[in-house]
Amino acid sequence: MIISTVIINSVFEEVVEAGYFIHTFSRFGMWSAILAGALLRMFYHLPLMRMEALLGILATALMFEYAYWRWRQLWPLVLAHTLRNLYFYLIAIHHAA
């Protein structure tokens, strides 16, 4: 379960939300591409989160999308996303115990 939620999900989300959306919407300009990827990322998590958490996801998404636009490297984003997911996974386990 940890592998699927922490690692595989991070790879999938970054490839689709950063990589694909930045390339697809880049013809409309930098901010259109960044906002498209960030909003998709936020809507992706809509059923799972409260509004405060969604705003945090949107802020993180904007940073991730901008970083991908700037450097065109997915692996740093995958690593950051994996670490972020692992952190929240461990917090959830700690609170459940």
C-alpha positions as CSV (number, residue, x, y, z in Angstrom):
1,M,0.0,0.0,0.0
2,I,2.8,2.4,0.8
3,I,4.4,1.8,-2.6
4,S,1.2,2.4,-4.5
5,T,0.0,5.5,-2.6
6,V,3.4,7.1,-2.1
7,I,5.6,6.3,-5.1
8,I,3.4,5.1,-8.0
9,N,0.8,7.9,-7.4
10,S,3.6,10.5,-7.3
11,V,5.0,9.4,-10.6
12,F,1.6,9.2,-12.2
13,E,0.5,12.6,-10.9
14,E,3.7,14.4,-12.0
15,V,3.8,12.8,-15.4
16,V,0.1,13.7,-16.1
17,E,-0.3,17.0,-14.2
18,A,3.0,18.6,-14.7
19,G,4.5,16.9,-17.8
20,Y,1.4,16.4,-20.0
21,F,-0.5,19.5,-19.1
22,I,2.5,21.8,-19.4
23,H,3.2,20.4,-22.9
24,T,-0.4,20.5,-23.9
25,F,-1.2,24.0,-22.7
26,S,2.2,25.6,-23.4
27,R,0.9,27.1,-26.7
28,F,-1.4,29.3,-24.6
29,G,1.5,30.7,-22.5
30,M,3.2,29.9,-19.3
31,W,0.5,30.9,-16.9
32,S,-2.3,29.2,-18.7
33,A,-0.3,25.9,-18.7
34,I,0.7,26.3,-15.1
35,L,-2.9,27.1,-14.0
36,A,-4.3,24.2,-16.0
37,G,-2.0,21.7,-14.4
38,A,-2.5,23.2,-10.9
39,L,-6.3,23.3,-11.2
40,L,-6.4,19.7,-12.4
41,R,-4.2,18.7,-9.5
42,M,-6.6,20.5,-7.1
43,F,-9.7,18.9,-8.6
44,Y,-8.0,15.5,-8.5
45,H,-8.0,15.7,-4.7
46,L,-11.4,17.4,-4.3
47,P,-13.3,14.4,-3.0
48,L,-10.6,13.7,-0.4
49,M,-9.9,17.0,1.2
50,R,-11.3,19.9,3.1
51,M,-11.1,23.4,1.6
52,E,-8.0,24.4,3.6
53,A,-6.2,21.3,2.4
54,L,-7.2,22.0,-1.2
55,L,-5.7,25.5,-1.0
56,G,-2.5,24.0,0.2
57,I,-2.6,21.6,-2.7
58,L,-3.2,24.4,-5.1
59,A,-0.2,26.4,-3.7
60,T,2.0,23.4,-3.9
61,A,0.7,22.6,-7.4
62,L,1.5,26.1,-8.6
63,M,5.1,25.8,-7.3
64,F,5.5,22.3,-8.9
65,E,4.0,23.4,-12.2
66,Y,6.3,26.5,-12.3
67,A,9.3,24.4,-11.4
68,Y,8.5,22.0,-14.3
69,W,8.0,24.9,-16.7
70,R,11.3,26.5,-15.6
71,W,13.6,23.4,-15.6
72,R,11.6,20.7,-17.6
73,Q,12.7,18.0,-15.2
74,L,10.1,15.6,-13.7
75,W,12.3,13.6,-11.3
76,P,12.8,16.4,-8.8
77,L,9.0,16.9,-8.7
78,V,8.4,13.1,-8.4
79,L,10.9,13.0,-5.5
80,A,9.3,16.0,-3.8
81,H,5.8,14.6,-4.3
82,T,6.9,11.2,-2.9
83,L,8.4,12.8,0.2
84,R,5.3,14.9,0.7
85,N,3.0,11.9,0.4
86,L,5.2,9.8,2.7
87,Y,5.2,12.6,5.3
88,F,1.4,12.8,5.2
89,Y,1.1,9.0,5.2
90,L,3.2,8.8,8.3
91,I,1.2,11.6,10.0
92,A,-2.0,9.6,9.3
93,I,-0.6,6.4,10.7
94,H,0.6,8.3,13.8
95,H,-2.8,9.8,14.4
96,A,-4.5,6.5,13.8
97,A,-2.4,4.8,16.4
